[in-house]
């Protein structure tokens, strides 16, 4: 069972890079080691969010399909 995110950033309907900008602005709302989710339906999010995680040394946990788009789970590492 995947860990439930403590915060969900709703970015469905927004084009990249807006979901990543929203994620970057809110990741500090969750404690280190906890999971934040971003919901997005822009196909670019599928590559952009994991890439952002690698660049920022955050852990990309999972992509969870939703009725519209996906929820991308990221674990805050620092």
Secondary structure in CASP SS format (residue, H / E / C, confidence):
PFRMAT SS
TARGET T0000
AUTHOR 0000-0000-0000
METHOD secondary structure of the structure
MODEL  1
X C 1.00
X C 1.00
X C 1.00
X C 1.00
X C 1.00
X C 1.00
X E 1.00
X E 1.00
X E 1.00
X E 1.00
X C 1.00
X C 1.00
X C 1.00
X C 1.00
X C 1.00
X C 1.00
X C 1.00
X H 1.00
X H 1.00
X H 1.00
X H 1.00
X H 1.00
X H 1.00
X H 1.00
X H 1.00
X H 1.00
X H 1.00
X H 1.00
X H 1.00
X C 1.00
X C 1.00
X C 1.00
X C 1.00
X C 1.00
X E 1.00
X E 1.00
X E 1.00
X E 1.00
X E 1.00
X E 1.00
X C 1.00
X C 1.00
X C 1.00
X C 1.00
X H 1.00
X H 1.00
X H 1.00
X H 1.00
X H 1.00
X H 1.00
X H 1.00
X H 1.00
X H 1.00
X H 1.00
X H 1.00
X H 1.00
X C 1.00
X C 1.00
X E 1.00
X E 1.00
X E 1.00
X E 1.00
X E 1.00
X E 1.00
X E 1.00
X C 1.00
X C 1.00
X C 1.00
X C 1.00
X E 1.00
X E 1.00
X E 1.00
X E 1.00
X E 1.00
X E 1.00
X C 1.00
X C 1.00
X C 1.00
END
